[in-house]
């Protein structure tokens, strides 16, 4: 108990990389070290050295990946809604999983923020994007977790940072997968409707952008980012080898 308290009192910037690695190993070894989780999460920030971010990311990804099917988001709606409310509140395992889900959401949110931050190292941003896509790949029992991907695209579209680096990564590594292309279109449709609900005509902005160049102003940058995604995004065609072109796919029987 004393060691846990001393860690809480220790300032984040006083940890060495070796100590951070040890925190990750402890977290992966036993639930008794679950207090290491919030501390590791605190290093997923553009203010942390890239090596510290990477070490924390790897530990947290290894920790969360096998637990994803157990988190409340993956539990059946029937089991959650039919369970007595008092039992949900008092069951320690339910409370623990709910807490884990909140920390997983924090993890995803921090990764998304890092991915769109120009203050982050480009190599690290690529690692972060890969981690996000892996979580999207594994987050829904083998099906594409569109919620994680939509949150990423939503933050990307609303970011004021330059879009070219992330778009190049998406185009070169992920737009070749038909499920990624499909959910990109779905997310873009939602974002366009949200902008138009605010009386921002995306069609008008895209037309004027193509004719006259980029607009200035933060509100217009949302539309510009959508425009850049669409011109980078390949057509939603269905190739003959569809199975081999899906980012999330189950192994065929017999293989």
N, C-alpha and C positions, 0 to 999 in steps of 0.2 A: 504494500500500500504506500509505503514511504517513497518507493521509487517512482510510482505513478504520480504522486504529488510533486515530486521534484521535477519530473518531466513537464508537468503543467506549468510550473513556475519558471522553467527555463525558457528564455527568449528564443524565438524561432531562428534568428540569425546566428545563434551560438552553436547550432548543431553542425557537426562535421559531416562530410559525405559518407564516411564510414558508419557514423552513428545513424544516419538516415537509412542506410542499407539494412542495418540491424533492426530498426523499427519495422521495416517491411518484412523481414524474415520472421520476426516475432508475430506480426499480424497474421501471416500466412500459416503459422505453426499452431496457433491455439486461440480460441475465443477469449481466453483469459487476457489477451493483449488487445482487445477490441478498442481500448482507449487510444491506441496508436492511430486509429483511422482518422479522427478529426485532425490530428497533428499532421499526418501525411497530406491530407486534403489542403491544408493551409499553404503547402509549398506549390500547389498547382496555380501559379500566378506569374504574370509577366514581371513582377518585381523580384522573383526568385532567380538565382543563377540557373542557366539551362540544364546543367548536370543534375541539380537538385530536382528540377521539374521532371526530368526524364526518369530519375530513380523513383520518385514518388508515383509517377504515372505507371511505370511497369509494375510496381508493387500493388497499386490499387486495381489495375486492370486484372492482374492475376487473382486478386482477392474477389472481385465482383463477378467475374465471368462465370464461375461455376455456381454462383448464388442467384443468377438472374432468374431462373425458373421458379425460385422460391419467394421472390419479392412480390408484394401485394399486387403490382401491376399485372403479373403473370398468373395470379390465382384466378380461378373461375369466378365470374360474377355471382353465380348461384351460391357458392360456398360463402362469399362475403356478405351477400344480402340476406341470406336465410339464417345466418348465425345470430344468436341473441346478442344485442348490443353490449349487455353487461359482461358476457363471456368474452367478446372481442376486446373489451377494455382491460379485463383482468388476466387474460391469457398471456403469460410472459413471452411466449414464443411469438405471438401475434404482435405484441408491443415491440419486440426485438426486430422482427422483420419490417415493421412499419418504420422504425428508426433507420434501419439499413436502407430502406427505399429512399428516405429523405436524404441520406448521405450519398446515395448513388445519384440522385437528382443534382445534388451539389457538385458531384464529380463531373457529370455531363455538362452542367452549366459552366464550370470552370474551364473545361476543355474547349467548349464553344467560344468562350471569351478569349482564350489564348489563340485560337485558330484565326480569329479576325483581327487580332491586335498587331499593329505594325511594329510595336515595340518589342515583339517576340522575335527570336532568331528564326530565319526562314527554314532551316533544317529542322528545328524543333516544331515549327508550325506544320510541317509535313508529317512528322511523327504523330502529332496531335490529331491531325485530320485522319490519318490511318487508324488511330485508336478509336475515334468516333465512328468510323465506318465499320470497324470490327464490332463495336458495341451494337450498332444498328443491325449488323448481320446476325448476331447471336441473341439479341434482346427479346425476341418473340418466339422462342422455341423453334428456330430454324427458318422462320419467316422474317421478312424485312421489317424492322421496327421503324415504321414511317414517322412515329412521333419524335424520335431522336433526330432523324434526318430533317424533318420539318422545322424543328427548333433551331437546328444549325442554319438552314436556309433563311429562316425568318431573321435571325441575328445578322447573317451575312448581308441580306438585302437592306436592313436598317442601319448597317454600319456606315460610318463616314470615311472609313479607311479605303485605300485603293483596292480594287477587286481583282486585278489581273493575276496576281500570284496564286490565289486560291482557285480561280477559274482555270488556270493552266493545269493545276494539280487535278482538279475534278475531271477536266477534259481528257487528260492523258492517262489517268488511272481508273476512273470510275464511270464515265459516261458511256463506255463501251458495253456496260451491263444493262440489259433491257429493263430489269426491275428498278435500277437506279434512275434510268431515263424516265420510266413511268411515274415514279414518285416525285421526280423533279417537276414534271408537268403538273401533277396534282397539287404540289405545294405552290407552284407559281400561280396556278389558277386561284387558290385561296388568297394569296398575297395580293394579286391584282384586284380581286373583289374587295379586299380590306382597304386598299388604297382608294378605289373608286367610291367606297362608302364615305371617304373623307373628301370627296369632290376633287380628287386628283385623277385626271383622265390619263390613264396609262397609254392608251392608243395615241392620244395627241402628243404626249411627251416622246413616245417612241418614234412617231412620224417626224416630229421636229428635230429630234436628235439625229436621225438618219440624214435629214436634209441639211441641217445647219450646224451640227456639232453638238458637244455636250452642254447641258444646262448647268448653271451654278445654283447653289442653294441646297440646304439639307433635304428638304422635302422632295426635290427633284432627283436627288441621288438614289432614293429608293427605286424610282422608276428606271434610272439608268442601270442600276445593278441588275434589275430584272431583264432589261434589254440585253445586257452583256451575257447573261446566262442563256437567253434564247438564241443569240447568234453563235454562241459557243456550243450549244447543246445539239447533238445530232438528231435527225428525224426519228420519230418513234415507230420504227419499222420492226417487223418481226422476222428475223433471219431464219433460215431453214434449220440452223443448229441452235435453236432457241435455248435448249437446256444448258448448253455449254456457255451461254452468254449471260446467265443470271448470276448476280453477286451472291444471292442467298439461294442455295440449292441443296437438296438432299441427295445423298448418294443413291444411284439407281440400284435396284435389287440385283444381286448376282455379281456386283463389283466390289 
